[in-house]
Amino acid sequence: MSQKYRTAITTHKDDKVFVRGKNLIDLSSEVSFAAAIYLILKGELPDAQTEKLFSAMLTISIDHGVNPSSVVAARNIYSAGSPVQAAVAGGVLAFGEYHGGAIEAAMENYCANVEKAPGAVIDDFKSRDKRLAGFGHKLYKGEDPRTVKLVEIAKETGFAGKYIQFAQGIAAEFHNRGKDLPLNIDGIIAAILCEMGFDVKVGKGIFIIARVPGLVAHVVEEATREKPVRRLEEDEVEYDGPEPEV
């Protein structure tokens, strides 16, 4: 006999659907989508202050332009003739260590080291030739404006606790050492999720949830505005291999 799947997330009873024990039909008219996401991930509904910060975190992460690898991948996949779901899935698969995939690693670092001095943590990572996830951005050399806004809302909602302070302390220490490594969107989301008591495994999923609407929008725009097939022109490619044999 095969082992049963176990879940504490969703069940059906008397022709009704229950998510974390809450009637899903009732929820549809009672809570926001952000609150429902919080419920299904955390197992409880957020209070008003928690919902405000959680919603802001999702909203501010919804898109960051056509440039990121995930958007380029999604649009190129659709351009080649694949369906919308394949293109969006391809965009999600493009999330990696350097693009949207650092939240879990940052959460692990915060949980393990929050009681330590930021400088000591930086020195420890440096001695092991390890990169501190959640710091540095290609576009933002001073401050990531998304981080600034989320910290502001965290203060307003009472969530600017030890994890956010620790993350800011590391960023400040980098600055004092002459390093342009500001606290980025991954790093601040990680700190907020730690403040809210989420499991570290939620980290990567939060970024996926936030960014998928943006990927869908880009794929739909590709479908309605562009012609297939996207490809690099010859003058956009620099060949540095062996001289062709003719």
C-alpha positions in Angstrom: 0.0 0.0 0.0 1.4 3.4 -1.0 2.1 6.0 1.6 -0.6 8.7 1.9 0.1 12.3 1.2 -0.3 14.3 4.4 -1.3 18.0 4.4 -2.4 20.6 6.9 -3.0 23.1 4.1 -6.3 22.4 2.3 -9.2 20.0 2.7 -12.8 19.5 1.5 -15.8 18.9 3.7 -19.5 19.0 2.9 -18.7 20.2 -0.6 -16.7 23.1 0.8 -13.0 24.0 0.5 -11.1 24.9 3.6 -7.6 26.5 3.5 -5.8 26.3 6.9 -9.2 25.6 8.4 -10.8 28.7 6.9 -13.8 28.5 4.4 -12.2 29.5 1.1 -15.5 30.9 -0.3 -15.9 33.1 2.8 -12.3 34.3 2.5 -12.9 35.5 -1.1 -15.1 38.3 0.2 -13.4 38.9 3.5 -9.6 39.2 2.9 -7.1 40.5 0.4 -5.0 38.3 -1.9 -2.0 39.3 0.2 -3.7 38.1 3.4 -4.7 34.9 1.7 -1.1 34.3 0.6 0.1 34.9 4.2 -2.5 32.5 5.5 -1.7 29.7 3.2 2.1 30.0 3.9 2.0 30.8 7.6 -1.1 29.0 8.7 -2.8 32.1 10.2 -4.3 35.4 9.0 -2.2 38.5 9.4 -3.3 41.4 11.5 -3.6 44.8 9.8 -0.1 45.9 10.4 1.4 42.6 9.2 -0.8 42.6 6.1 0.3 46.2 5.2 4.0 45.3 5.3 3.5 41.9 3.6 1.5 43.4 0.8 4.0 46.2 0.3 6.8 43.6 0.1 4.9 41.7 -2.7 3.9 44.8 -4.6 7.4 46.4 -4.6 8.8 43.1 -6.0 6.3 42.6 -8.8 8.7 43.7 -11.6 12.0 45.4 -12.2 12.1 46.0 -15.9 12.7 44.0 -19.1 16.4 43.6 -18.3 16.5 40.8 -15.7 17.4 37.3 -16.9 14.0 35.9 -15.9 12.1 38.4 -18.2 14.5 37.9 -21.1 14.1 34.1 -20.7 10.3 34.3 -20.6 10.0 36.6 -23.6 12.5 34.6 -25.6 10.7 31.3 -24.9 7.4 32.7 -25.9 8.9 34.3 -29.0 10.1 30.8 -30.1 6.5 29.5 -30.2 6.0 28.1 -26.7 2.7 28.6 -24.9 2.3 31.2 -22.1 2.6 28.7 -19.3 5.9 27.4 -20.6 7.3 30.9 -21.1 6.3 32.0 -17.5 7.7 28.7 -16.1 11.0 29.4 -18.0 11.2 32.8 -16.4 10.7 31.3 -13.0 13.5 28.8 -13.7 15.8 31.7 -14.5 15.7 32.8 -10.8 19.0 31.8 -9.3 21.6 32.7 -6.7 22.2 36.1 -8.3 18.6 36.9 -9.3 15.8 36.4 -6.8 17.3 33.3 -5.3 19.2 34.7 -2.4 16.4 35.2 0.1 16.6 31.8 1.6 20.4 32.0 2.1 20.1 35.5 3.6 17.4 34.2 6.1 19.7 31.4 7.1 22.5 33.8 7.7 20.3 36.1 9.8 18.9 33.3 11.9 22.4 31.9 12.6 24.2 35.2 13.2 21.7 37.8 14.4 23.3 38.0 17.9 26.8 38.6 16.5 28.6 41.8 15.5 28.1 42.6 11.8 31.9 43.0 11.3 32.6 39.6 12.8 30.1 38.0 10.4 31.6 39.7 7.4 35.1 38.6 8.5 33.9 35.0 9.0 32.3 34.8 5.5 35.4 36.4 4.0 37.7 33.9 5.7 35.7 31.1 4.2 35.5 32.8 0.8 31.7 32.9 1.0 29.4 35.6 -0.4 27.0 37.3 1.9 23.6 36.9 0.3 21.3 39.9 0.2 23.9 42.7 -0.3 25.0 44.5 -3.5 23.1 45.4 -6.7 24.2 46.1 -10.2 22.1 49.2 -10.5 22.1 50.6 -7.0 25.5 51.6 -5.6 24.3 53.7 -2.7 20.9 52.5 -1.5 18.3 50.3 -3.1 15.2 52.5 -3.1 13.0 49.4 -2.6 14.9 48.6 0.5 14.5 52.1 1.8 10.8 52.1 1.4 10.3 48.7 3.0 12.4 49.7 6.0 10.2 52.8 6.3 7.0 50.7 6.3 8.6 48.2 8.7 9.1 51.0 11.1 5.6 52.2 10.7 4.1 48.7 11.3 6.4 47.8 14.2 8.5 45.2 12.4 11.9 47.0 12.5 13.3 44.5 14.9 16.6 42.7 15.4 16.8 41.1 12.0 16.3 44.3 10.0 18.7 46.1 12.3 21.3 43.3 11.8 20.9 43.5 8.0 21.3 47.3 8.1 24.3 46.8 10.4 26.0 44.6 7.8 25.3 47.1 5.0 26.7 49.9 7.2 29.8 47.9 7.9 30.4 47.2 4.2 30.1 51.0 3.6 32.6 51.7 6.4 35.0 49.3 4.7 34.6 51.2 1.4 32.4 48.5 -0.2 29.4 49.5 -2.4 27.2 46.6 -1.2 23.9 48.0 -0.1 21.1 45.9 1.5 19.2 44.8 -1.6 15.6 43.6 -2.2 16.5 40.0 -1.4 18.2 41.1 1.8 15.4 43.2 3.1 12.7 40.6 2.2 14.7 38.0 4.1 14.9 40.3 7.2 11.2 41.0 7.1 10.3 37.3 6.7 12.5 36.6 9.7 10.8 39.3 11.7 7.4 37.7 10.8 8.6 34.3 11.9 8.5 32.5 8.5 10.4 29.3 7.9 13.5 29.9 5.7 12.1 27.6 3.0 9.5 30.2 2.2 12.2 32.7 1.1 12.5 31.7 -2.6 8.8 31.1 -2.9 8.0 34.6 -1.8 10.0 36.1 -4.7 8.4 33.7 -7.1 4.9 34.7 -5.9 5.7 38.4 -6.2 7.3 38.3 -9.6 5.0 35.9 -11.5 2.5 38.6 -12.4 5.3 40.7 -13.9 6.4 37.7 -16.0 2.9 37.1 -17.2 2.6 40.8 -18.2 5.9 40.6 -20.1 4.9 37.4 -21.9 1.5 38.8 -22.9 3.2 42.0 -24.1 5.6 39.8 -26.2 2.5 38.0 -27.7 0.6 41.2 -28.5 3.4 43.6 -29.6 6.3 41.6 -31.0 6.9 39.3 -33.9 8.6 35.9 -33.6 11.4 34.9 -33.4 13.8 36.9 -31.2 17.4 36.3 -32.0 20.7 38.2 -31.7 21.9 40.0 -34.8 25.4 39.1 -36.0 26.8 42.5 -34.9 25.6 41.8 -31.4 27.8 38.7 -31.1 31.6 38.9 -30.6 33.2 35.7 -31.9 36.6 34.9 -30.3 37.0 31.3 -31.3 39.4 29.7 -33.9 39.6 31.3 -37.3 37.0 29.6 -39.5 38.4 27.2 -42.0 37.4 28.1 -45.6 
